[in-house]
Amino acid sequence: MNPTTTAKPKPSQTIVVPDFEQIPFQTDHITCPKCGKVQSAKILHTWPKYKYLHQCVDCGFKITKTDWKSIE
């Protein structure tokens, strides 16, 4: 082996990136805690817990589960 050439290690397992467009979801109406804009957001039905993550369309604030405020 040439000392200037480095061999890249092979990954031990295959990495699978999920296609979020095919994950089941439900739509929820929420209020942005920063600007107060009411908007629709998706709750992804991931396993073992649902994913609550949305970026506000008005101010760009990232709304997580702790900031999630549903409107009834």
C-alpha positions, -999 to +999 in steps of 0.1 A: +000+000+000+013+034-009+019+056+023+003+086+006-030+068+000-054+063+028-080+036+028-115+046+038-131+024+064-163+006+053-194+013+074-204-017+096-241-013+088-263+002+062-276+037+071-313+042+062-327+077+059-365+078+062-386+095+036-407+118+058-433+122+030-444+086+035-446+087+073-483+089+086-492+122+101-520+143+114-526+180+110-529+203+140-536+240+142-511+258+165-501+293+176-465+304+174-453+313+209-430+341+195-452+360+170-487+346+178-495+335+142-520+307+139-510+281+114-513+244+104-486+220+114-479+183+109-475+158+138-454+129+124-464+094+136-429+082+142-420+054+165-417+052+196-429+088+200-447+113+177-426+141+164-437+176+171-415+200+151-426+229+129-410+261+117-432+292+119-441+305+084-441+341+096-411+346+119-391+313+113-392+303+150-387+265+154-417+252+174-409+220+194-431+198+216-425+220+246-437+251+228-466+234+210-499+251+217-529+235+199-560+255+191-593+237+195 
